[in-house]
Amino acid sequence: MINKAIIRQVIVRELGAFFGPLGFRVEKVKGDIVASMIKDDCVNHYGFHCHTNKYNEYKLVYSFSFGINKVVEVLKEIDGHVPLTKPRLEISGFLTGTSPGYRLDPFDPERGYKYFTTEEGLLQILEDVKAFYRDEFLPFCETYSDVVKLDKLINCFDDFWMDSLGKPVPLRFFHVTRLIVAKLANNPHFDEVVERNFQALEELWKRDGGVYDRFNESKPEVFTAKYLKERSFG
């Protein structure tokens, strides 16, 4: 009978053999996480994470994460001045990611995963993991590691994103990150991106019955707009 311990052993054995030669290392995990592997090539940060859900059968839920190091570095700079999380948490190297579940339904991603009851069933799913890495995650990283391409997507004035929920690239700290991306991409319309970003935040707060104060520099987005206008990147 398969159990969580066996699941973990199989995943680490099979995916360790697959991801290890690609430069990934296995991380220690706890709780519901059964495996986590990360890689940093000094330019970008990559990760694979999975956990199991169990009803009458097991379900392996997995995702791939990605970060652009130079964007993350600026996020950490900003977090040193104005906390991006409350309570303050360490900013990880990941900005975004993708998974079969998110691709199928970003609002109910667990629909995108398969159940299994045997080691053979799990091995079949791990082949799906490898295929998703090759066919989906690598092209995703290749496209969105280019800050100019990313900027054109998330800061396009013809389709200016209010937020990134449900979008092809869901970004952490979206309204801060988009400004960093615009700056690093040398977007010539940076001031307009800042203004549109404030308008998006004002609309989102209004929907929730609040009022967004674009002059309050204790807010990360407000601080970031001012900080980046004065910041130069080589």
HUSUL-V706877 format. One record per helix or strand. SS is the DSSP state (a for helix, b for strand). FROM is the first residue (numbers start at 1). TO is the last residue. Records with the same first field share a line. If there is no record, write none. Layout:
SS = FROM-TO, FROM-TO
This chain:
a = 4-22, 69-81, 100-104, 109-112, 119-144, 147-154, 157-159, 174-184, 190-207, 220-230
b = 25-26, 33-40, 44-54, 58-68, 96-98, 115-116
